[in-house]
Amino acid sequence: MQTVKNVVIAAAGMGTRLGAGKPKCLIEVNGKTLLEYQLALLKDVENVFLVVGFMEEDIMNFAPKIRRDIIFVRNANFQHTKTLGSFHLAAKIIDGSAIFMDGDMIIEPHSFAEFLDAAAKIDGDDMLIAVSKRISDDPVYCDVEEHQEALTIREFSYEKKTPYEWANVVCLPANRMENGTTHTFEHLRKFLPASAKIIDRLEIDTSEDLRDTKKFLKMSYWF
């Protein structure tokens, strides 16, 4: 079975909107950290790169208890960089394509498995973007063209409301993940149009998000 070889998780940020006093990937939801949820999805991926910055020692002490072969990438400038900067640091040491994803989400396993399968099948120079129909409080909408079961993203927008939003997960050649001070989706614009795949995920940015996620997972079929 063909699989994706590299995945990068961005976990360097301070999570100021949540204000938990710890990296968001170490926040617990119903007895498991966000990092544990994500690493469970990546058990068949050969290389998992974890970009750390804020309270990095806490993450570096905890993560190997879940997966011993994690590759840590340090973002010493985490206070002044966006997620794109963290992605770029890992991309510099990756040969070929990789999935890049934020570390502040819980993703429904079946939809992510389908994304992994689709990502493994794309050509080396292509890009696959994850979109979600679960619209957050601060969405980046995706202008998506639907043709039978295939989805193509034409544009990202804050203003033009659509049924889809950018889900903060993308697979592309690592050498395309350039450094910059913009948001990741703004960097990806230069490579559009691109194929898309739906995932279902819960993003945790605020204390309200955390409360709602805990409540949702207690009643859901996800796990």
C-alpha positions in Angstrom: 0.0 0.0 0.0 1.4 3.4 -1.0 1.7 5.8 1.9 2.8 9.4 2.5 6.4 9.4 3.7 6.6 12.8 5.5 4.3 14.8 7.7 5.1 18.1 9.4 3.1 19.3 12.5 3.5 22.9 13.4 3.4 23.2 17.2 5.7 26.2 17.9 3.1 28.9 18.6 2.1 30.4 21.9 -1.6 29.9 21.6 -2.4 33.4 23.0 -6.1 33.3 22.0 -6.6 30.1 24.1 -4.5 31.4 27.0 -3.8 28.0 28.5 -0.2 28.7 29.5 1.1 25.7 27.6 1.5 24.7 23.9 -1.8 23.9 22.4 -0.7 20.5 21.2 -0.4 19.5 24.9 -4.0 20.6 25.8 -6.0 17.6 26.9 -9.4 16.8 25.5 -11.3 14.0 27.2 -8.1 12.4 28.6 -5.8 12.8 25.5 -3.6 15.6 24.3 -4.2 17.1 20.8 -0.7 15.7 19.9 -1.8 12.1 20.9 -4.9 12.4 18.6 -2.8 13.6 15.7 0.0 11.0 16.1 -2.6 8.2 16.2 -3.6 9.3 12.7 0.1 9.1 11.5 1.1 5.7 12.8 1.8 4.4 9.3 3.8 7.5 8.2 7.5 7.0 8.2 8.7 10.4 9.1 6.9 12.8 11.5 8.5 16.2 11.9 7.3 18.3 14.9 8.2 22.0 14.9 8.5 23.3 18.4 9.2 26.7 19.9 7.1 28.0 22.8 7.8 25.8 25.9 9.6 23.4 23.6 11.2 21.3 26.3 7.7 20.3 27.6 6.8 19.0 24.1 10.2 17.4 23.6 9.9 15.5 26.9 6.3 14.4 26.2 6.2 13.5 22.5 8.7 10.6 22.6 6.4 8.8 25.1 3.9 8.6 22.3 6.2 8.1 19.4 9.9 7.6 19.9 11.1 8.4 16.4 9.7 11.9 16.1 12.0 14.4 14.4 12.1 17.7 16.2 12.6 21.0 14.4 13.3 24.0 16.5 11.8 27.4 15.7 13.8 29.7 17.9 12.1 32.7 16.4 8.6 31.4 17.1 7.4 34.7 18.7 7.9 36.6 15.4 7.0 34.0 12.8 3.7 32.5 11.6 3.0 28.9 10.9 4.4 29.2 7.4 7.8 30.0 8.9 7.7 26.8 11.0 6.7 24.8 8.0 9.6 26.2 6.0 12.1 25.1 8.7 11.0 21.5 8.4 10.6 21.7 4.6 14.3 22.5 4.3 15.3 19.1 5.5 12.7 17.1 3.6 13.3 15.5 0.2 10.1 15.1 -1.8 6.6 15.8 -0.8 5.1 16.2 2.7 1.8 16.8 4.4 1.9 20.0 6.5 -0.7 20.4 9.2 -1.4 22.6 12.2 -1.0 21.1 15.7 -4.2 22.6 17.2 -6.8 20.3 15.6 -8.6 17.1 16.3 -9.4 15.4 12.9 -12.0 12.7 12.3 -9.9 9.6 11.6 -11.8 8.2 8.6 -11.7 11.5 6.7 -8.0 11.9 7.4 -7.3 8.4 6.2 -9.0 9.2 2.9 -6.9 12.4 2.7 -3.7 10.4 3.3 -4.7 7.9 0.6 -5.4 10.6 -1.9 -2.2 12.4 -1.0 -0.2 9.3 -1.6 -1.5 9.0 -5.1 -0.9 12.6 -6.4 2.0 13.3 -8.8 5.2 14.6 -7.3 4.7 18.2 -8.4 1.0 18.4 -7.5 -0.7 19.8 -4.4 -3.7 18.5 -2.4 -5.4 20.9 0.0 -7.8 19.8 2.8 -11.0 21.6 3.1 -13.8 21.3 5.7 -17.5 21.8 5.7 -17.4 22.6 9.4 -17.1 26.4 9.4 -15.2 27.9 12.2 -15.7 31.3 13.9 -12.9 32.9 11.8 -12.9 31.0 8.5 -10.8 31.3 5.4 -13.4 30.3 2.8 -12.4 28.2 -0.2 -13.9 28.8 -3.7 -14.3 25.1 -4.7 -15.4 23.8 -8.0 -17.1 20.4 -7.8 -17.0 17.9 -10.8 -18.6 14.6 -9.9 -16.5 13.5 -6.9 -13.5 15.7 -7.7 -12.9 19.0 -6.0 -10.7 21.9 -7.2 -9.9 25.0 -5.2 -9.9 28.2 -7.3 -9.3 30.8 -4.5 -9.2 31.5 -0.8 -11.2 34.4 0.6 -12.2 36.0 3.9 -15.2 37.7 2.4 -16.7 35.4 -0.2 -18.7 32.9 1.9 -18.8 29.3 0.5 -19.7 25.9 2.0 -16.0 25.1 2.4 -13.1 26.5 4.5 -9.4 26.0 4.5 -8.6 23.2 7.0 -5.0 24.0 7.6 -3.7 20.8 6.0 -1.9 20.5 2.7 0.3 18.1 0.8 2.8 19.5 -1.6 6.5 19.3 -2.6 8.5 20.4 0.4 10.6 22.8 -1.7 7.5 24.8 -2.4 7.0 25.7 1.3 9.0 28.9 1.1 9.7 31.1 4.1 7.5 34.2 4.6 5.5 36.4 7.0 2.1 35.7 5.4 -0.4 33.0 6.4 0.1 29.6 4.8 -3.0 29.8 2.7 -1.8 33.1 1.2 1.4 31.5 0.2 -0.5 28.6 -1.4 -2.4 31.0 -3.6 0.4 31.1 -6.1 -0.1 27.3 -6.8 -3.9 27.5 -7.5 -5.9 25.9 -8.9 -5.3 22.7 -6.9 -7.1 19.5 -6.0 -8.9 19.4 -2.7 -10.2 16.7 -0.3 -12.7 17.1 2.5 -11.7 16.3 6.1 -13.8 16.8 9.2 -11.9 18.5 12.0 -12.3 20.6 15.1 -9.9 23.5 15.5 -9.1 24.8 19.0 -8.2 28.5 19.1 -10.2 29.7 22.1 -11.5 28.5 25.4 -15.0 28.3 23.8 -13.6 26.1 21.1 -12.0 23.8 23.7 -15.3 23.6 25.7 -17.3 22.8 22.6 -14.8 20.2 21.4 -14.9 18.4 24.7 -18.7 18.4 24.6 -18.8 17.3 20.9 -16.4 14.4 21.3 -18.4 13.0 24.3 -21.4 12.6 22.0 -19.7 11.8 18.7 -18.8 8.6 16.9 -15.3 9.8 16.0 -13.3 7.7 18.5 
